[in-house]
Amino acid sequence: MPKKIHAKRKYQQVEPPVNDWLDRLARFNLHFGRFLRDTSGIFLIALALMSLLAIWDATQGILLTPWADFLVTWFGWGSYILIIAIGYCGFALLRHHADGTKWGRVFALELASLLTLGLFAVISGFSLIAAESGNFGGRLGWGIAYLFKLIAGPVWGTLLLLLLWLLAMMSGFGFGAAPSRM
């Protein structure tokens, strides 16, 4: 019997990739991602409009009324800032732009929004009663302002809060940054 000669293979057969959750998520996004973004955008815009109407006491509901009470109690006048941010997120989801989001600016604007609540509480004279009634910065704004008051005193705490707010606003809106070249 002749001997069989086994040729050495240069290349080994590569196993097909395992179908894991990340592959399934990528396929789902490829097929349905646009529709999911559109649906989420419309939902966020509707939530913002319903929240605005509920804060103005133009509508009520079993879920909407406690949501509006939560917003007003915890954020005070800053609830309008939050509603605008929710609506803008919905609008941004509907735009379908491939431009990169500048996350540093987003975080700076979020920080500026929180510090704005603290400044509202400073305007109220650090009044806890006004914060509990949903005026000025609400509970959250009062807590931020009171923390700065404890750290540096009422005058220096207010100045520090104002300085941080100005820096966050400048960073968020890109003031002082080098102009980008096209």
C-alpha positions in Angstrom: 0.0 0.0 0.0 1.3 3.4 -0.9 1.8 5.8 1.9 -0.5 8.8 2.0 1.4 12.0 2.0 -0.3 14.7 4.1 0.5 18.2 2.8 0.9 20.8 5.5 -1.6 23.6 5.3 -0.3 27.0 5.2 -3.5 28.6 6.4 -5.7 27.3 9.1 -9.4 27.6 8.9 -10.8 30.5 10.8 -13.8 29.8 13.0 -16.8 32.1 12.2 -17.3 34.7 14.8 -19.6 33.9 17.7 -22.9 35.6 17.6 -22.7 37.5 20.8 -24.9 40.3 22.2 -22.8 43.0 20.7 -23.2 41.7 17.2 -27.0 41.3 17.7 -27.1 44.9 19.0 -25.1 46.2 16.0 -27.5 44.4 13.6 -30.5 45.7 15.5 -29.1 49.3 15.3 -28.4 48.8 11.6 -32.0 47.8 10.8 -34.0 49.6 13.4 -31.8 52.3 14.9 -33.2 55.2 12.8 -36.8 54.3 13.8 -35.8 53.9 17.5 -34.1 57.3 17.4 -37.1 58.9 15.8 -39.5 57.3 18.3 -37.3 58.4 21.2 -37.1 61.9 19.9 -40.8 62.3 19.5 -41.3 60.8 23.0 -38.9 63.3 24.6 -40.5 66.2 22.8 -43.9 65.1 23.9 -42.7 64.6 27.5 -41.3 68.1 27.5 -44.5 69.6 26.2 -46.7 67.6 28.6 -44.4 68.6 31.5 -44.6 72.2 30.6 -48.4 72.1 30.5 -48.5 70.3 33.8 -46.2 72.8 35.5 -48.5 75.6 34.2 -51.5 73.6 35.7 -53.1 73.4 32.2 -53.4 69.6 32.4 -53.3 66.8 35.0 -52.9 63.1 35.1 -52.1 60.2 37.4 -48.5 60.2 36.2 -48.1 63.7 35.0 -49.2 65.5 38.2 -46.6 63.8 40.5 -43.9 64.3 37.8 -44.7 68.0 37.6 -44.7 68.3 41.5 -41.4 66.5 41.6 -39.9 68.9 39.0 -41.2 72.0 40.7 -40.2 70.9 44.2 -36.7 69.8 43.4 -35.7 72.2 40.7 -37.9 75.2 41.3 -37.6 77.7 38.4 -34.9 75.4 37.0 -37.6 72.9 36.0 -38.0 75.1 32.9 -34.3 74.6 32.1 -34.8 70.8 32.5 -37.8 70.8 30.3 -35.9 72.8 27.6 -33.1 70.3 27.8 -35.4 67.3 27.5 -37.1 68.9 24.4 -33.7 69.7 22.9 -32.5 66.1 23.3 -35.6 65.0 21.5 -35.0 67.5 18.7 -31.3 66.3 18.5 -32.4 62.7 18.1 -34.6 63.7 15.2 -31.9 65.7 13.4 -29.9 62.7 12.2 -26.6 64.6 11.9 -23.4 62.7 12.0 -21.5 65.6 13.5 -19.6 64.6 16.6 -21.1 65.8 19.9 -18.7 67.9 21.9 -19.2 66.2 25.3 -17.0 68.7 27.2 -19.4 71.5 26.3 -22.4 69.4 27.2 -21.1 68.6 30.6 -20.1 72.2 31.1 -23.6 73.4 30.3 -25.1 70.7 32.7 -22.8 72.1 35.4 -23.8 75.6 34.6 -27.5 74.6 34.9 -26.9 73.1 38.3 -25.0 76.2 39.4 -27.9 78.3 38.1 -30.2 76.6 40.6 -27.8 77.6 43.3 -27.7 81.2 42.1 -31.6 81.2 42.1 -31.4 80.1 45.8 -28.9 82.9 46.6 -31.4 85.4 45.1 -34.0 84.1 47.5 -31.7 84.8 50.4 -31.0 81.1 51.1 -34.7 80.7 52.0 -35.6 77.1 52.7 -39.3 78.0 52.8 -39.1 79.4 49.2 -37.2 76.3 48.1 -39.8 74.0 49.6 -42.6 75.9 47.9 -40.9 75.3 44.5 -39.7 78.8 44.0 -36.2 80.0 43.0 -33.9 77.0 42.7 -36.0 74.5 44.6 -34.6 72.0 47.0 -31.6 71.2 44.8 -30.7 74.8 44.3 -31.0 75.5 48.0 -28.7 72.6 48.8 -26.1 73.8 46.4 -26.2 77.4 47.6 -26.2 76.2 51.3 -23.1 74.0 50.6 -21.2 77.0 49.2 -22.4 79.1 52.1 -21.0 76.5 54.6 -17.7 76.2 52.8 -16.9 79.9 52.2 -19.5 82.0 54.0 -22.4 83.8 52.5 -20.5 86.5 50.6 -17.5 84.4 49.4 -19.6 81.4 48.8 -21.9 83.4 46.5 -18.9 84.9 44.7 -17.3 81.4 44.3 -20.7 80.1 43.0 -20.9 83.0 40.5 -17.3 82.5 39.4 -17.8 78.7 38.8 -21.1 79.5 36.9 -19.3 82.0 34.7 -16.5 79.5 33.9 -19.0 76.7 33.1 -21.1 79.0 30.9 -17.9 80.2 29.0 -16.8 76.6 28.5 -20.3 75.4 27.5 -20.7 78.1 24.9 -17.1 78.0 23.7 -16.1 81.5 24.7 -12.3 81.8 25.1 -11.7 78.7 23.0 -9.5 78.9 19.9 -11.5 79.2 16.7 -11.7 75.9 14.8 -10.4 75.8 11.2 -12.6 74.4 8.5 
